[in-house]
Amino acid sequence: MTQPLIVIAAGGTGGHMFPAQSLAEEMLARGWRVKLSTDDRGARYADGFPEDVEIEIVPSATFARGGLAAKIGVPVKLTGGVLRALRGFRAERPTLVAGFGGYPSIPALAAAVLLKLPRIIHEQNGVPGRVNQVFASRVDAFACGIWPTNLPDGVEGAHTGNPVRGAVLARAEAPYIPPGDYPMSILVIGGSQGARILSDVVPEALSRLPQDIRAQLRVAHQARPEDHDRVSAFYEGAGMDADVQPFFDDIPNRMADAQLVISRSGASTVADISVVGRPSILIPYAVAAGDHQTANARMLTEVGAAIMIPEKRLTPETLAEQVHLILTNPKGAQQMCRAAMSVAVPDAAERLADLVQYVSQTR
């Protein structure tokens, strides 16, 4: 019997590629063959995909980058990518095409529409990106990572959740030690985009806490390389115990050890926080497309698992007040922890794979 083939179309950022990787791993485990359709930029995030995944680089482009000459060439590049995807699909017809957003997913999704192949979209954020909005009414199912998702009129969503990495699942619902009169850990993560404001505000905010609390803090702060020295120097000058690094490769463990997480509200981060189950203060990235990070944060704030501070209201004083509120209220922090876990979807990859199989069998 021929193995069914899924083509996963994704690219642009890790936010698209990490859930795509999780689905690839689950479909391989279910006996499917998997191909990844992406562009040169997306291929940089493909190292984590299993070796059994065939990676196909397809030309794509966006109007959002480059100068006038680059923008003029976008239609030509996209057309070339679609034609290449069409040739590939005619040579080997996929059982289903799954798009994860980002402009590199355009060629495969467009070819799937033209050939009337079964197709789905997975949207990671609470507000769909431009590509997923365009194809939302042209797919057989629209899977949502954040619930509720602000979907286009007439489009129904299926809440699958955002798949998380195995390292996060390994720390799912890790026992939580509420704040108290003993060493407490704070994890500060912001992603590469927009992380500077966290480096500007968080150290000063923590330095404003009462001395008895400040002396107990152990801070793990992820800062951009260009901010590393000044952030480290500030913590040292304030007499605070801080581990400042450009990248933590053990975030799931650090999150599980934390009494509090201060972070941006990217879709993957929100999923990680809910699966591990930790109180958080979320600062949505103000210029995120469609303000989708605010929509992401609501999934946790509306159940009382997180406090959201918009960038325009983020000051050292405001942040210090909210941190103090959580660290001096152990029962409240414990409740935030439980609330985060109440909206977690640790089996998101399985749910998404179930949807893939359902659509492929009913089309």
Summary of the structure (lengths in Angstrom):
residues: 363
radius of gyration: 21.5
end to end distance: 19.7
largest distance: 68.4
contacts: 1293
relative contact order: 0.13
helix: 48%
strand: 16%
